[in-house]
Amino acid sequence: MIKVAPAGEKDTVEMRKVYAGFIAEQVNSGSEIIALEADLMSSMAMDSVQREFPRHVINCGIMEANVIGTAAGLALTGRKPFVHTFTAFASRRCFDQLFMSLDYQRNNVKVIASDAGVTACHNGGTHMSFEDMGIVRGLAHSVVLEVTDAVMFKDILRQLATLEGFYWVRTIRKQAPTVYQAGSTFTIGKGNVLRDGNDITLIANGIMVAKALEAAEKLSAEGVSAAVIDMFTLKPIDRMLVKNYAEKTGRIVTCENHSIHNGLGSAVAEVLVETCPVPMRRVGVKERYGQVGTQEFLEQEYGLTRDDIIAAARELL
């Protein structure tokens, strides 16, 4: 069950503190959880957790491939490894290990990938990954998610503590735009209809969900009825929901803080071409690498704003 929060608010807690708090709660409850870091302890607010629970938090250093291998080994002993590093390093840096040690061997490891897309800000192009979800969704048994806000992150982490398998979760580190009210719960593999509509459907994930809601409100003032769907599970994508809204509205715009290639836009297009071909546009990063800048500047630079979504919708309308 979900409840949508009032528009324009921002989370009071940072996403990294949600994660650190979750690890501490799990350890206190007697869980076999063990958190692995790749020299990003302070970046994910894990310093204090390691001081309090040194046997449950391992800083493996800047060796992402080894972190994944270590996590796989721990999983084989019955522990519940959660690995955190930045998206660029949790995908392209250790892709062979994700395949060999986690996916191919069906190991029970959860990978938390932070600093999604333009939210890497001042870390610049080498750390600003626009291709990560596309890389990981190609693995046969992976489940790929991008959490929307702190309420969702808390609930998804709670679920992952009891689920078996390889889950890859994309997030930001700091405060996210608030989309959901406290107490909301989420079903992995099912998209959330945040706003109904008849003329066009905006399908978004991550930080783009709040922007899609803003765009829908602006379009409403112009007499356009826009549905908004939070497709927080990229894989397996909610095929039936995509099909139903393609049939209902006849137009789709996807909105992602990621390359338009092999991410949300591609996944939705795959569903449409097989079930209900309709005109669509993809709002996302187009053949670019990252750069240093504020998040606001980068969103403008890469076409990830409310107005970019509105422009794409108007093209279809």
N, C-alpha and C positions, 0 to 999 in steps of 0.2 A: 504494500500500500504506500502510495506517495502523496505528499502534500506540497504544493508549490509555494515557495516563499514570496513575499512582496518584492516587486522589482526594485533594482538599484541598490540592494544591500550587499555588503561584503562580509565574508566569514570573520568571526571574531578570533578564530584559532587558525594558525598556520597548518598547512597540510603536513609538513614535516613533524610538527608536534603531535598531530593525530597519530602518525606512524610510531613515533617514539613512545607515546602513551600506550598504544596498543601492545607493543613488545613488552613493556613493563607490566601491564595487566596480565598478559599471558604467562609470564614467568611467575608472577605472584600467585596465579591460580594453579600452578603445578604443571603447566604444559611442558611438553618436550621441545618447545620452540627454541630455535637458536638463530640469531641475527648475524649476518655477515656483511661487512662493509669493505669498500675498496678505497680506504684512506679518505673517506668523506664523512667522518664521524660528526664533526661540527655542522657540516652542511645539512645533515638530516636530524640534528638535535639529539644525536645518540650518545654524546659524551657522558652525560649524567647517567644514562641507562647502563653504560659499560662500567662506570664506577660502582654502581649499586649491584650489578649482576655480571661480574667479570667472566663467569663460566658460561654465560648465555649470549655474549656479544663478542665477536671476533673481528678485529681489524686486520684484513689480509694484505693490506698495502695496495699499491697501484699495480695490481696484477689481476685484471678482470677474468682472464681465462682460468687462472688458478682458483679464483673465488668460486666460479661455477663448478669446477672439478671438486673442490672441497665440499661444496653444498651437496653435490651428488653423492659423495662418499658418506656424508653425515645422514643423508636420507636413507641410505642402505642400512644404517645402524638403527633406524627407527626414530631418529630425530626429525624435527619439522623445520627445515631451513627456510628462512626468508632472506633473500639477497637484495641489497640496495646499491645502486650506482646511477650515474646520469644516463639518460636515454641513449646517447651516442655510444657509450661504453657497454650498456646492457643489451646492445643489438649488434652493431657492426664489429665492435672490438672483439667480442667473444662468440660470434655466431657459430663457429664450428663446435664450440663446447656446448652451446645451447642445443645444437642438433645431436651430437654424439652422447653427451653425458646426461642430458635431461630428456629431450623429446624421444630419441631413438630407444633409450633404455626405460622410458616411462617412469622416470623418477619423480618423487613428490617434492617439488621445489617451487617456491613462489618468488618471482623476480619483480621487484618494485623499481621502476625506472622513472627518475625524477628529472626536473628541468625540461619539461616537454616543449619542443619547438621554440617559439620566440620568447618564452619565459626564461630561457637561459640568459637572456639580456647581455650582461657585461662579460660573460664567458666567451662570447664571440663565435665565429664560424666553425671552429674545430669541435666545439662542445654543443653546437646548436643543431640538433638532428631533426631533419624533416622526413627521413626515410625509415625510421625505426619500426613503426608499426607494420609497414609493408614488408620489411625483412622478416619479422617474427610470424606474421600471419601465414607465411608460406610453409611453415612447419606443420607436419601432418596432424599432430595431436595437441598443438598449443591452443590455449584459450587467451584471447587478447582483449584487454579492457582499457578504457581511459576514463578515470573517475572524474566527476563533475565538480563536486564541492566537498567540504569536510563531512557533512552528514552522510553522503554516499560513501566516502572513503572509509569512515568508521564501520559502516554496515558491511561493505565488501570485505574489509580485513577480518571482521568477525566471522564471515562465512568461510574465508580462505583458511582460517585456523582449523577447520574441520573437514574441508574438501581435500580430496586426493588428486594429484596430477600436477602438470606443468602449467602454471598460470603466470601471465606476463601483464603487469599493471602499470600503465602510464599515468603520471601525475605531475603536478607542479609542486614546488617546495613551500611557497609562501601562501598568502591568503588568496582564496579563489572568490569569484563572484558567487553570492549565495543564490542557489536555485531551489533547494529543498528545505522544508521545515523539519525540525528535529522530530525524530520518531518515524520518519519515512524508512521504508525497507524496499529492497531492490532484488529483482530476479535476474541473475546472470543469463544472458542469451535473449532477453526480452527488452525491447525498446520501450521508453516511456513517452506517452502522448501528453505533452505539457499544455498544449493549446490545440483545440480542434479548429478545422477550417475546411472550406470547400473549393477554393480557387487555386491554391498552390500549397505544397508541403516543403517545409524547411527541415532537413535532417542534419543534426549537428552532434558534435561530441566535445568533451573537454571545455576549455574556456570559451568556445564558440557557441555553446548552448545559450548562455546569457545574452550574447549578441544576437542570436537568432530570435530570441523572445523580444528583444528591443526592436528588431527589424519588423517582426510581425505586428507589433503595436503601431509602428509608424505606417505600415501598409494598411492597417485597419482604418487609420484616419483618412486614407485615400480611397476607402471603399473596397479594399481587397481583403478577403477572408483567408488568412494564412495559418495552416496547421504547423505546429512545432513538435518535433520528435527528438528526444535525447537518445541517441543510439550509442550508449556507453559501452556496449559489447560489440567490438568490431568483428570478432570471430568467436563463436558462431553468430553471424548476424541474424537479426530477426526478419527472416525472409517474408513471412506472412504479413507482418506489419508494413513492410515496404510495398508489397504487392497491393495490399488493401488501400493504402493511401495513394498509390499511383492510379488505381482505378477510380478512387473517389475524387481526386483533385486534378489529375491529368498532367501535372507538372511537378518536378522535383528540383530543389536546390540543396546540394550538400555543402556543409560548412565545417572546415577542419583546420586546426593549427598543425598542419602536416602537408607534405607534398600531395598534390592532387593525383599523383600516380601511386597506385597500389595501396592506398589508404581507404578512408571512408567513401570518397567519391567513386573509386574503382569498385569497391565491394557492393555499393548500391547499384552501380551500373550493371554489374554482373547479374544481380537479381532481376533488374528491370528487363534486360535483354532476353532472359529466360522465361519470365512470367508475364510481364505487362510493359512492353516498350512504350515509354512516353518521353517527351522532351525534358532534358535536364541540363543543369549547369553546375559546375564544381567551383566553389569558393575555397581556395587554399593556396599553398605556395606553388609557384609555377617555374620550374627549371632554375632555381636559385639556391645558392648557399647562404648560410647565415652571416651575421656581422655583429659588431658591438653596438649597443644602443639601448635606450630605455624601451620598456615594453610598448608604450604608446607609440613611439616612433617606429618600432619594428612592425607593429600591427598595420600602421599606415603604409609602410614601405612594401610589405608583402601582401597587401590587399585582404586583410583579415578584420575588417571593421563592419559595424552595422550597415554603413552606407554601401559597402561592397556587396553585402548580401541583398540589400534592397535593389541595387543596380542589376544583379543577376536575375532577381525575381522579375523585374520590369522587362528584361529582355524576353522572358518567356511569356509574359502577360501581353 
